[in-house]
Each structure stands twice: as structure tokens, then as C-alpha cells.
Amino acid sequence: MKQIITLVVAFITITVTAQSKYEQGMKKAFDLWKENKTTEASQLFERITKAENEQWLPPYYVATIEIVSSFGLKDETVLNAKLTRAQEFLDMAKTISPNNPEIIINQALLNTAYIAFDGQKYGMTLSMKNTALYDEALQLAPNNPRVILGKAEWGMGSARYFGQSTEPYCKDVEKALELFNKEELPQFYPSYGKQRAETILQQCGN
């Protein structure tokens, strides 16, 4: 019995230590990101991905950093390199956590980065894919504020492109903001969007 207890305690200690290393690594990566040390943050998230191959968040954040930093680029070679890397890590996250609405809308954001770079080249095929992605994410998580906001923003962008009013999407943004205010999330879970929703709502319908 004593040996069993010792083994159980040892297992718990090992588990807690492993979790502690994961938590410490994630916190450090977020700190680097907040300091605008995006390359260092991405590299650390990548190392955590290799060490914690059952966690979807580290590869998700590698992809996110690459996607966000690709907007505004003028060199297509650099853009392709960043988004190819992002896609690789997004695929890893999908394998670990299939049918995850956070990953699905991140895929839509990756597609949007291509469209923003060259709408004529990428717009027709990727726009249809994005509409399908947001619909899929909304079916999976109808009360996820990031999903609702992302779908609303996508709709607004399309409306502006065709010279239509964005007013129909304002209620969705308002709903997203209400859900942001109620949201309680696990540690390290994606939590962005509230400030963005507030800004859009102030300008809504204009």
C-alpha cells in the first residue's frame, strides 16, 4: 500500500511539474508577444508545441502571430512564407482539436490576409471559403462572441465592397459585445475581440 501511495504521489508530482512548465512557457510567450517581440514569442510557442503535442493552443498562437503580422506586407514572397508557416501550425492545431470554432475562424483570418494582399488574385475563391468557414463556426458555437463578431465583420466587408449598408450586421456586433461581457474562459484561451466590437459598434451603420 505504501508503495502504491508513493507511486501515486510521484505521478501527481510529475504531472503538476509538467503542467507548471507548460504554464510558465505559455506565460513567457505571451509576455514576449506583449513586448512586441513577435519572433521570439513565435519561436517559444513553437518549442512548446513540440513539447506539448496534445495542446492545441501553442500551434494556434504560432499561426496567429504569423497571420496577424502578414497584414500590410508588400512582398508576396514574404507573405507566402509567413502564411505557409501559419497554415502548417493551424493544421497541427486542427489535428489536435478538430471542429474547434476558434481554429476555424483563424483559418478564415488567414484567408483574409491573402485577400487583403491581392483581392483580384485571391478574392473569388477564398471569399466563398470564408463564408462557409464562418457558417460552420457559427453552427458549432452560436454563442461564441469571436465567431459572431468575425462573421459580422466579414459580412460588413462584403457589404461595403458591393456598396450596400452595413446596418444589418450591427445587431450581431451588439450581441457579440454582450457575450464578451459575460465570457469566462480557461487559461490561455483566445480572448480577443471585445475592444474591436466596441469600436465597430461606435461606427456601426456608417
Secondary structure, DSSP 8 states (H G I E B T S, - for coil): -HHHHHHHHHHHHHHHHHHHHHHHHHHHHHHHHHTT-HHHHHHHHHHHHHH-TT-SHHHHHHHHHHHHTTTT---HHHHHHHHHHHHHHHHHHHHHSTT-HHHHHHHHHHHHHHHHH-HHHHHHHHHHHHHHHHHHHHHH-TT-HHHHHHHHHHHHHHHHHTT--SGGGHHHHHHHHHHHHH----TT-----HHHHHHHHHHTT-
